[in-house]
Amino acid sequence: MLTIETLQNSGRFPHAVLLLGGGTDDVNKIIQIHDCEESDLIYVKELMPPSDTEKRNKKIPPYSYKLDKKKYSPSIRDIIGSGNMRPQFGDTRVFVFNEFDTMTTECQNTLLKFIEEPAEYNRFILTAKSKKEILTTILSRVVVVNLYKNNSSVFGNPTIDSKSEQMQEAREITTAIMTGLKSRDKYTCEYETAVAFARVKNRQILAIVLELLLNDLSSLMTSAKKPEKIIKATDVVQNYISRIEINPNVSLTTAACAAQLYMAIRN
């Protein structure tokens, strides 16, 4: 599965990473990868609820945070504003948002463009216990690294037998999809990928196929000539998995997933 090491070895570490179940050591590992000076690290440690004064006074932003080793609580707008200034001592500034899943929807929306269109020197590390409370628009803009021991919702599910017909069918479909994606001819790539996805009969098989695809794409990361395309394809799969986890009844089409994967690999 996708790991911090896999991303590091790809040669192009993503600008925004969401760590599920990660600890301080995992965060520090990414900070070291970005070679960020301590003075250029903005560590958002604790979400502070808006005070009554903040609610009454529109001039005072209601989204306040407590920064590690700091006595003051700057607003979310102050944090975004600091991202517009170049780092003081290094080439990279890292924003660490702990417990991102506890942030309000309005606050996440405020951060959306900041994360989506970062300055060349800004990097983001988000930590959370679950993706359920995180906006899909945020999830589509970060690379999710699941650090829980059973980090696959399919392989950790005891109701799914690895030798079952469903699993075997899902593996055959996944193999066909990967064969299509690896094709050098763009028309063959698009056609075989679409045909393979069309074989998916139900939502459960789709969930298994997505998990298997995530695993296969991750294994290609280190050997790919253009790892950024694999990262884009991984993002597509991660986004679909997140949408299913958040709402099992969400309307998804296999044709759309096939098209997005094709575009990620070919563009």
ZITA-V363077 format. One line per field, one symbol per residue. psi: psi as a letter, one per 40 degrees, with the letter a starting at -180 (. if undefined). A space follows every 10 residues. Layout:
psi = ???
This chain:
psi = ihidddddee eghidhhhhh eiaddddddd dddefhidee hhhhdhhhih idddddheeh hegiihihei eigiiddddd ddeehiidda ehhhhhhifd eeiidddddd edddddgiid ehihhhiidi edehidddde eihhhheidg eheddeheeh heeidddddd dddddddddd dehdhddddd dddddddeeh didddddddd ddddddddde ddehdgdddd dddddddddd ddddddgdei hihddddddd dddddd.
